Amino acid sequence: MHQPKRQPEFVEGNLPVFVFPTELVFYADDQSTHKQVLTLYNPYEFALKFKVLCTTPNKYVVVDATGAVKPQCCVDIVIRHRDVRSCHYGVIDKFRLQVSEQSQRKAFGKKEIVATLLPSAKEQQKEEDEKRIKEQSTDNLYFEQSSQPENKSASSGPSLLTVFLGVACIAALMLPTLGDVESLVPLYLHLSVNQKLVAAYILGLITMAILRT
């Protein structure tokens, strides 16, 4: 007798959570950074419900801390810092994003996002530049003078593979979506919403990696 195919069962904690960015940095002297946006992606074939928790809820305002994400869609979660004081400089706070499936299987996943308040964006950039210059100067002591220009250029920018992946993701996002009948692009180049979500997520990771180099 043929038995019906069973759906895969999820257990608590094994559902991957796709959110970008995974780190929030607020600058006291830049009001435009006092409002940050988390983007939650749902590449699955089922709807997700989410909830945002925080270790210090008195310092932040989370707009729509609970909600739902349709299959193969994404949602923006706005987080505002409302207690910008010098006593909070350098303090690391944590947000926890909990997601679960809306069906009876109750798939569950979670992701932690780190949040930090810094006094000045310019001072932070200056410290990072000074640290990078110091590290490069230390590394150059181990190489001959003739090899210094090559080593410096190799460590000052992203790799060719990273640039290629970034360009490929941008190109994928610019292609039409399946069902767009008015596009002049051939049908085989039309991408699904799920594919574009993956491309956007990879592009976000590449952007973060380039900014940290």
N, C-alpha and C positions, 0 to 999 in steps of 0.2 A: 504494500500500500504506500502510495506516494505521500510523504509528509510535507506540509507547507514549510517554506524556507523561513527560518527565524531571523528576526532583525538583530543586528549586533547590539549587545547590551553594554552600556557604559557604566562605569563605577565612579564613585566620588573622587574627584581630583585628577582624572585622566583626560579631561577635555582641554586641548590647547586653546589658549586665548591669544588673539591677534590684536594688539593695541599699539598705537604709535602717538607720541614718543613714550619711552619708558623712563624718562627723566625730565623733570620740570625745574627750570631755573628762573627765579624771579629776581629782578634788580630793583633796589630801592629807588634809585635815581631815574628810572625809566618806567613811567606809568603804563606804557604800552605792553610791558611784560607782566603787569599785575593780573592780566587776564590770559590764561592759557587754555588750549583746547586739546583734549584727548580724543583720538579717533578710534573707535572700536569697530573692527571688521568681522563680518560673519560670512565665511566662505562655505558654510554648511548648507545642506538641503532642508534644514529645519530651523524654526525661529528660536532665538535666544532671548532670555530675559537677563538683565544685569542689575547690579547694585554696587555703588561706590561707597567705601568706608574710609575713614581717615583716623590716624593716631591722634591728631590735634584738630578736631572739627571746629573749635572756636576761632582758629586762624584763617579758615577758608570758607568760601561759599561755593557749593557744588550745585550748578543748575541741572535739574532733572537727574538727581542722584540715583533714581531707579527708572527702569524703562525696558523696552524690548527692541530687538533688531530683527528685521525680516530676513529670510534666507537670501544669501548672496547680496547683502546690502551692508551699509555701514552707518554709523551714527556718531555725531560729535557731542562730546561731554565738556561743558565749559566749567573751568575752575578759576575762581577769583581769590586773590590774596587780600584779606581785609585787615591785617594787623602788621603793617610794614613799620617795624621799629628796630632800632639798632640792637636791642637785646636778642633779637631773633636771627641776627646775621650768622651764617654758617651752620645753623641748626638744621639737621636732616629730619624731615618729616616723611611719612610714608602713607600712600594711598593703596588700598586693596580693591581691585576690580574683580568682583565675583560674577560669573556667568553660569547659567544653567539652561538646559533644554526645557521647553514648555510642555513636552509630552510626559507620559507617566514613567519613562525610563530614567528621568532625573539625572542626566549627564551633568557633571559639575566641573568647573575649572576656576582658577584664580590667577591673578597676576599682580605683582607689587610694582608701584611706581614711586620713585624717590623724588622728593621736592625739597629745594634749597633756596633760601633767600640770601642774596649777596648785596653788598653795599653799592657797587658801581660796575657797570658793564665795561667801561673803559679801563678801570683798574684791573679787572679780571683778565681782560685781553692783554694788558701790558705785562702782568705777571706770567701769563702763559707764553708770551713771546720771549721774555727774559729767560724763562725756564728752558724753552726750546733752544735758544741760542747757547745757553750754558751746556746743555746736553750735546749739542753739535760740536762745541769747542772741545769738550772732553773726549768725544769719539775721535776727533781728528788727531789727537795725540798718538793714536795707535796706528796711524797710516802715514805713508810717505807723502811728501809735499805734492808729488805728481798725481796722486790719486785723490786729492782733496776735492777738486771740482766735480768729479764724477760721483763721489759719495754724497756730496751735498745735494746735488740735483736729484739723486735717487731717493733721498729721505725727505725732500721738500714738497712732494706732491703725491697724489694718488697714483696707484698702479694703472697700467694700460688696461688690464682686465676689469678693474673697477669702473673706469671711464666707459668702457665698452658696454658693461652691464647697465650702467646708468642711462646711456643713450638708447639702448634696446628697450628699457622700461618706459622711457619717455615716448619712444616711437609707438610702443604698444598702447599707451594711454591715448595717443592721438588717432589711432585707427578707429573706424566706426564700430558701433556695437551691433550685435546680432539683432535683426529686425529693423534696422535702419534702411528703409527701401529707397530713400532719396539720395543715398551716397553713390558717388561715381567709382568708389573703390571696389575692386572685384570681391565677390562674396566670400571667397576662401580666406580673405584677409580680415573679415569681420570677426571680432573677438566677443566672447561672452562676458557677462558682468563679473563672473567668478574669476576669469583670467585677468581682467583689468584690476580687480581687487588685489590679486596676488602681485601684479606688476607694481601697483601703488605701494604695497607694503614693502617690497624689495627696494624700491626707489627710496623710500623713507629710511631704511636701514643704511643704504649706501650714502645718503646725504649726511646722516649722523656720523658715519665713519669718516667721511671726508672732512667734516667740521672739526673732528677731534684730532686730525693729523697735523 
